Amino acid sequence: MSRLYRWPEYDAVALHRARFARVESVMREQRVDALLLVGPDHIRYATDFRAHLTNESEWFAALVHSDGEAELFLPYIDETASAPYPDLPWISRVHAIASWSAATANPRTWVRVVAGALAALGGARRIGVDGVDQTLLAGLCEAHPDHEFVSVTTALHRVRREKHPIEVELLEAASRVNAGAMEAALGAAHVGGTDHDVLAAAMNYQQAAGVEFVTHSVCNLRNGSGDWFAAGRRFAEGDPFFFDIGCYGAGGYASDAGRSGFVGEGREEHLAAYEHLLTAHRIAQSLAVPGAKASTLLAACNEYLEGHGLGRTPYAIGHGVGLRICELPTLFSPGLMDEDVELIEGEVIALEPETTVVVDGVETVLKIEDNFVVEAAGLRQLTNVPDASEFVGADG
C-alpha cells in the first residue's frame, strides 16, 4: 500500500520572515533597490513561491522590492493578476510571460513584460540580479538606460549557508525520506534485475512519500569511473554497484545521498575496499566540526584511501544542501574553490567519498553519501531511515 510521509508542520510565515531578513541584508550590503531573480531556489528563498516545475529553470522570474513585496512572472497565465495567493500576501501581483519555453526563446516578450514592471517601481534604479541571461539583461539595459544591474548571486549563495532551525527540520525530513528510498533501492537489486529496477524502486518510494520533485537518479553498474548513468545493465552474482539519488521535500528542501551495494556474495577485494571507504567516510565526519577547513576533509579522506592502495575521490568530498541539492559550502581542495571556507554551525552538508578498486583488470567504483547538520560538537546525521510511525496512508 502506498504510504505518505508525515512531513513536518511548520510556521511558514516565520520561516519567510527569517529568510527575507537575510535577503534584506544582502540588498543593503549591495546597495540595491530591488532584486530580479530567475533561479528557482533564490525565488523560493526570497518569496516562498515554488518555481520548480521541471529541471528547466528559465520559466519563472521574481521582482522583489526592498520592503519584501514581490511580483512574479509566470508561464501558465495570460494576464496580470493582483494579490493572487492569500497564503503569500507579500506577492502583490503576477505577470504573464511567454509560455512553456526558456525566457531566452522569446527575449523581446520577456524584456517587455519585465521592463514594464521595473518602470512601475518608480525611484528604484539599482537592481540586483542573479542568473539573468546576458541577452535578457542587454534588453533591460536598453529599455532602462538609467538603471544599473548588478550581480548579487554569490552574496545570496553565501547568506543561505547557515540554516534556520525550521530549515534544518525540513532538510532532515527530506533526508529521512531519501534514506528510505535508498533502502528500497538496495532491496531491489537482484541477479537478473537491472540498474533501472534499482532506480525505479527509489523513485517509487520518494513519490509515494510525497516529495515535491525528484532531482537526480543515477546508478553505476560495471561502468568504471567515467559514467554514472543507468543503461539497462543486468546484475550478476557478486556484482558491486553504487547509486546516487536526490529529491526536494516539503518547502522545497533537498536531500542528496548515495549508497554502494552488492548482489549476493561480493568478492573479498570489493568488500575490503568498501570497508575502507566506510572508514574514510567516518574520518571525514570526525573532522567536520565548526571552524574546520573544507579542504581538510578531502585531504584526510584521500590520504587514507591512497594509503590502502585505493583510488582517491576525484571531486569534492562534499557540499552544502538546502533549496538546492548542491550549494555552498564547497568541500574540495585549494585552487578548486574560490575560498577554503571554514564550516559553520547550523549549515547542512553532504559528505560523499568515492573510491575505485581494480580487480582482475576491471575498475569498480564505490561511493557513499549522507547528509548531516553541523552542530557545535560536530555532525548529526540526517539520512536515517524513517520508521512506520512516520507515515500515514496515502488517503489519510
C-alpha positions as CSV (number, residue, x, y, z in Angstrom):
1,M,0.0,0.0,0.0
2,S,1.2,3.5,-0.8
3,R,2.3,5.4,2.3
4,L,2.6,9.2,2.6
5,Y,5.3,10.6,4.8
6,R,4.2,12.8,7.7
7,W,6.0,16.0,6.6
8,P,6.6,18.5,9.4
9,E,4.1,21.1,10.2
10,Y,5.9,24.4,10.4
11,D,5.4,28.2,10.7
12,A,5.8,29.2,7.1
13,V,5.4,32.9,7.9
14,A,8.1,32.7,10.5
15,L,10.4,31.0,8.0
16,H,9.6,33.6,5.3
17,R,10.4,36.4,7.7
18,A,13.7,34.9,8.8
19,R,14.8,34.2,5.2
20,F,13.8,37.6,3.9
21,A,15.7,39.3,6.8
22,R,18.8,37.7,5.2
23,V,17.8,38.7,1.7
24,E,17.3,42.2,3.0
25,S,20.8,42.3,4.5
26,V,22.2,41.4,1.0
27,M,20.2,44.2,-0.5
28,R,21.6,46.7,2.0
29,E,25.1,45.5,1.6
30,Q,24.9,45.5,-2.2
31,R,23.0,48.9,-2.1
32,V,20.3,47.7,-4.4
33,D,16.7,48.9,-4.6
34,A,15.2,45.7,-5.8
35,L,16.1,42.1,-6.9
36,L,15.3,40.5,-10.2
37,L,15.6,36.7,-9.7
38,V,15.3,33.8,-12.1
39,G,16.9,30.9,-10.1
40,P,14.1,28.7,-8.6
41,D,16.0,28.4,-5.3
42,H,16.6,32.1,-5.0
43,I,12.9,32.8,-5.8
44,R,11.8,30.3,-3.2
45,Y,14.2,31.7,-0.6
46,A,13.1,35.3,-1.1
47,T,9.3,34.9,-1.8
48,D,8.4,31.3,-0.7
49,F,7.0,30.7,-4.2
50,R,7.6,27.3,-5.7
51,A,9.1,28.0,-9.1
52,H,10.4,24.5,-9.9
53,L,8.1,22.6,-12.2
54,T,10.8,20.7,-14.1
55,N,14.6,20.6,-14.2
56,E,14.5,23.6,-16.6
57,S,14.9,26.8,-14.6
58,E,14.2,29.5,-17.1
59,W,10.4,29.7,-16.9
60,F,10.0,32.0,-13.9
61,A,11.2,35.3,-12.6
62,A,10.6,37.4,-9.5
63,L,10.9,41.1,-8.9
64,V,11.5,41.6,-5.1
65,H,11.0,45.1,-3.7
66,S,13.1,46.4,-0.8
67,D,10.1,46.1,1.6
68,G,9.6,42.4,0.8
69,E,6.7,42.9,-1.7
70,A,7.3,40.6,-4.7
71,E,5.9,40.4,-8.3
72,L,6.1,37.1,-10.2
73,F,6.4,36.3,-13.9
74,L,4.7,33.1,-14.7
75,P,4.4,30.9,-17.8
76,Y,1.0,29.5,-17.1
77,I,-1.2,32.6,-17.0
78,D,-2.3,35.0,-19.8
79,E,-3.0,38.2,-17.9
80,T,-1.8,40.2,-14.9
81,A,-3.5,39.4,-11.6
82,S,-3.2,41.2,-8.2
83,A,-2.9,39.5,-4.8
84,P,-3.2,36.0,-6.2
85,Y,-2.1,33.9,-3.2
86,P,-3.8,34.6,0.1
87,D,-1.2,32.4,1.9
88,L,1.6,34.5,0.4
89,P,0.3,38.1,0.9
90,W,3.7,39.6,0.1
91,I,3.2,38.6,-3.5
92,S,1.3,41.6,-4.8
93,R,0.8,40.6,-8.5
94,V,1.7,38.0,-11.2
95,H,2.5,38.8,-14.8
96,A,2.2,36.6,-17.9
97,I,5.3,35.8,-19.9
98,A,5.9,33.5,-22.9
99,S,4.6,30.0,-22.0
100,W,6.5,26.7,-21.7
101,S,9.8,27.8,-23.2
102,A,13.0,29.3,-21.9
103,A,13.0,33.0,-21.4
104,T,15.8,33.3,-24.0
105,A,13.5,31.7,-26.6
106,N,11.2,34.8,-26.5
107,P,13.6,37.5,-25.3
108,R,11.6,40.5,-26.6
109,T,8.4,39.4,-24.9
110,W,10.3,38.7,-21.6
111,V,12.1,42.1,-21.7
112,R,8.9,44.0,-22.5
113,V,7.0,42.5,-19.5
114,V,9.8,42.7,-17.0
115,A,10.8,46.2,-18.1
116,G,7.2,47.3,-17.6
117,A,7.3,46.1,-14.0
118,L,10.6,47.8,-13.4
119,A,9.2,51.1,-14.8
120,A,6.4,50.9,-12.2
121,L,8.9,50.8,-9.4
122,G,9.4,54.5,-9.6
123,G,12.7,55.5,-7.9
124,A,14.3,52.1,-8.0
125,R,17.4,52.4,-10.1
126,R,20.0,49.9,-8.8
127,I,18.7,46.3,-9.4
128,G,20.3,43.2,-8.1
129,V,20.2,40.2,-10.4
130,D,21.1,36.5,-10.2
131,G,21.5,34.3,-13.3
132,V,19.7,36.5,-15.8
133,D,20.9,35.7,-19.3
134,Q,23.1,38.3,-21.0
135,T,20.6,38.7,-23.9
136,L,17.8,39.5,-21.5
137,L,20.0,41.7,-19.4
138,A,21.1,43.7,-22.5
139,G,17.4,44.2,-23.4
140,L,16.6,45.5,-20.0
141,C,19.6,47.9,-20.1
142,E,18.4,49.2,-23.5
143,A,14.8,49.6,-22.1
144,H,16.1,51.3,-18.9
145,P,19.4,53.1,-19.7
146,D,19.1,54.9,-16.3
147,H,19.1,51.6,-14.4
148,E,22.2,49.8,-13.1
149,F,22.0,46.0,-12.9
150,V,24.5,44.4,-10.5
151,S,25.1,40.7,-9.7
152,V,24.1,39.6,-6.2
153,T,24.2,35.8,-7.0
154,T,27.3,35.0,-4.9
155,A,26.1,37.1,-2.0
156,L,22.7,35.2,-2.0
157,H,24.5,31.9,-2.1
158,R,26.7,32.8,0.9
159,V,23.9,34.2,3.1
160,R,22.0,31.0,2.7
161,R,24.7,28.8,4.3
162,E,23.6,28.9,7.9
163,K,20.2,27.3,8.2
164,H,17.3,28.5,10.3
165,P,16.0,25.7,12.7
166,I,12.9,25.3,10.6
167,E,15.1,24.8,7.5
168,V,17.1,22.1,9.4
169,E,13.8,20.3,10.3
170,L,12.7,20.3,6.7
171,L,16.1,19.2,5.4
172,E,16.0,16.3,7.9
173,A,12.6,15.2,6.7
174,A,13.8,15.2,3.1
175,S,16.9,13.3,4.2
176,R,14.9,10.6,6.0
177,V,12.7,10.0,3.0
178,N,15.7,9.8,0.8
179,A,17.3,7.3,3.2
180,G,14.2,5.2,3.0
181,A,14.4,5.4,-0.8
182,M,18.0,4.2,-0.7
183,E,16.9,1.2,1.4
184,A,14.2,0.4,-1.1
185,A,16.8,0.7,-4.0
186,L,19.2,-1.7,-2.3
187,G,16.5,-4.2,-1.7
188,A,15.5,-4.1,-5.4
189,A,19.0,-5.3,-6.7
190,H,18.9,-9.0,-7.6
191,V,20.5,-11.3,-10.0
192,G,18.9,-10.8,-13.4
193,G,17.4,-7.4,-12.5
194,T,18.7,-4.2,-14.0
195,D,20.1,-0.9,-12.8
196,H,16.9,0.8,-13.9
197,D,15.0,-1.5,-11.4
198,V,17.1,-0.1,-8.6
199,L,16.3,3.5,-9.5
200,A,12.6,2.7,-10.1
201,A,12.3,1.4,-6.5
202,A,14.0,4.5,-5.2
203,M,11.7,6.8,-7.2
204,N,8.6,4.9,-6.3
205,Y,9.4,5.3,-2.6
206,Q,10.1,9.0,-3.0
207,Q,6.9,9.7,-4.9
208,A,4.8,7.6,-2.6
209,A,6.2,9.5,0.3
210,G,5.0,12.8,-1.3
211,V,8.2,14.5,-2.3
212,E,7.9,17.7,-4.4
213,F,10.4,16.8,-7.0
214,V,12.9,14.0,-7.9
215,T,16.2,15.8,-8.7
216,H,18.5,13.0,-10.0
217,S,18.7,9.3,-10.2
218,V,21.9,7.6,-11.3
219,C,23.3,4.1,-10.9
220,N,26.8,2.7,-11.8
221,L,27.0,-1.0,-12.5
222,R,30.2,-2.3,-14.2
223,N,30.7,1.1,-15.8
224,G,34.1,2.3,-14.5
225,S,34.6,5.9,-13.3
226,G,33.6,7.8,-16.4
227,D,29.8,7.3,-16.4
228,W,27.3,7.1,-13.6
229,F,24.2,6.6,-15.6
230,A,21.9,3.5,-15.7
231,A,21.8,1.8,-19.1
232,G,19.8,-1.4,-18.6
233,R,22.7,-3.5,-17.4
234,R,21.7,-6.7,-15.6
235,F,23.1,-7.8,-12.2
236,A,25.1,-10.9,-11.9
237,E,26.1,-12.8,-8.7
238,G,28.6,-10.8,-6.7
239,D,28.2,-7.5,-8.6
240,P,29.1,-4.3,-6.7
241,F,27.3,-1.1,-7.7
242,F,26.5,2.3,-6.4
243,F,23.7,4.8,-6.9
244,D,23.1,8.5,-6.1
245,I,19.6,9.9,-5.7
246,G,18.0,13.1,-4.6
247,C,14.7,14.8,-4.0
248,Y,13.1,18.0,-2.8
249,G,10.7,17.6,0.1
250,A,8.4,19.9,2.0
251,G,9.1,23.6,1.5
252,G,11.5,22.7,-1.4
253,Y,14.3,21.5,0.8
254,A,16.5,18.8,-0.6
255,S,18.4,15.7,0.1
256,D,21.3,14.3,-2.0
257,A,22.7,10.9,-0.9
258,G,24.1,7.6,-2.3
259,R,24.9,4.0,-1.4
260,S,27.1,1.1,-2.6
261,G,25.7,-2.4,-2.6
262,F,26.5,-6.0,-3.6
263,V,24.3,-8.6,-5.3
264,G,24.8,-11.9,-3.5
265,E,28.3,-12.7,-2.2
266,G,30.7,-9.9,-3.0
267,R,34.3,-10.6,-3.8
268,E,36.8,-10.2,-1.0
269,E,38.7,-7.4,-2.7
270,H,35.5,-5.4,-3.3
271,L,34.2,-5.9,0.3
272,A,37.6,-4.8,1.7
273,A,37.6,-1.7,-0.4
274,Y,34.1,-0.9,0.7
275,E,35.1,-1.2,4.4
276,H,38.0,1.2,3.7
277,L,35.5,3.6,2.1
278,L,33.3,3.5,5.2
279,T,36.4,4.3,7.3
280,A,37.3,7.2,5.1
281,H,33.7,8.5,5.5
282,R,34.0,8.3,9.2
283,I,37.3,10.1,9.2
284,A,35.7,13.0,7.2
285,Q,32.8,13.1,9.6
286,S,35.1,13.3,12.7
287,L,36.9,16.3,11.2
288,A,33.7,18.2,10.2
289,V,33.3,20.5,13.2
290,P,32.7,24.2,13.2
291,G,35.9,26.0,12.1
292,A,37.3,23.1,10.1
293,K,38.7,24.0,6.7
294,A,36.8,22.5,3.8
295,S,40.0,21.1,2.2
296,T,41.0,19.3,5.3
297,L,38.2,16.8,4.9
298,L,39.0,15.8,1.4
299,A,42.8,15.6,2.1
300,A,42.3,13.3,5.1
301,C,39.9,11.0,3.2
302,N,42.2,10.7,0.2
303,E,45.3,10.2,2.3
304,Y,43.6,7.2,3.9
305,L,42.3,5.7,0.7
306,E,45.5,6.1,-1.2
307,G,47.4,4.6,1.8
308,H,45.4,1.4,1.3
309,G,46.0,1.2,-2.4
310,L,42.6,2.6,-3.5
311,G,41.6,5.4,-5.8
312,R,41.1,8.9,-4.4
313,T,37.8,10.8,-4.5
314,P,38.2,12.7,-7.9
315,Y,36.0,15.6,-7.0
316,A,34.8,17.5,-3.9
317,I,34.1,15.3,-0.9
318,G,31.0,17.2,-0.1
319,H,28.8,20.3,-0.5
320,G,26.1,22.2,1.2
321,V,22.4,21.1,0.9
322,G,19.4,23.4,1.1
323,L,17.0,24.7,-1.5
324,R,19.5,23.3,-4.0
325,I,20.8,19.7,-3.7
326,C,24.3,21.2,-4.2
327,E,25.1,24.6,-2.7
328,L,27.7,26.3,-0.5
329,P,29.9,25.3,1.1
330,T,32.1,23.5,-1.5
331,L,34.3,20.9,0.2
332,F,37.1,20.5,-2.3
333,S,40.8,21.2,-2.5
334,P,42.6,24.6,-2.6
335,G,42.7,26.0,-6.1
336,L,39.3,24.5,-7.0
337,M,37.3,26.7,-4.6
338,D,37.2,30.5,-4.5
339,E,37.8,30.2,-0.8
340,D,38.9,27.4,1.5
341,V,35.9,28.1,3.8
342,E,35.5,27.0,7.4
343,L,32.5,25.0,8.4
344,I,29.9,26.9,10.4
345,E,27.4,25.7,12.9
346,G,23.9,25.3,11.5
347,E,24.8,24.5,7.9
348,V,23.7,21.2,6.3
349,I,26.2,19.3,4.2
350,A,26.6,16.1,2.2
351,L,29.7,14.1,2.6
352,E,30.4,11.8,-0.4
353,P,33.7,10.0,-0.6
354,E,34.3,7.8,-3.6
355,T,37.0,5.2,-4.4
356,T,38.0,2.8,-7.1
357,V,39.4,-0.6,-6.9
358,V,40.8,-2.7,-9.7
359,V,40.2,-6.5,-9.6
360,D,41.3,-8.7,-12.4
361,G,41.9,-5.7,-14.6
362,V,38.4,-4.3,-14.1
363,E,37.9,-1.0,-12.3
364,T,34.9,-0.8,-9.9
365,V,33.7,2.5,-8.4
366,L,32.3,2.6,-4.8
367,K,30.6,5.6,-3.2
368,I,28.7,6.5,-0.1
369,E,26.9,9.8,0.6
370,D,25.0,11.0,3.7
371,N,23.5,14.4,4.8
372,F,24.5,16.0,8.1
373,V,23.8,19.2,10.1
374,V,26.9,20.8,11.5
375,E,26.4,21.3,15.3
376,A,28.7,22.7,18.0
377,A,30.1,19.3,18.8
378,G,30.3,18.0,15.2
379,L,28.0,16.4,12.8
380,R,24.5,14.9,13.3
381,Q,23.4,12.6,10.6
382,L,20.1,13.4,8.8
383,T,19.9,10.5,6.4
384,N,18.4,8.0,8.8
385,V,15.7,5.6,7.6
386,P,12.2,6.5,8.9
387,D,10.1,4.0,10.8
388,A,6.4,3.1,10.3
389,S,5.2,5.7,12.8
390,E,6.4,8.5,10.4
391,F,3.9,7.6,7.7
392,V,0.2,7.8,7.1
393,G,-1.9,6.0,4.5
394,A,-1.9,7.8,1.1
395,D,-5.7,8.5,1.6
396,G,-5.2,9.7,5.2
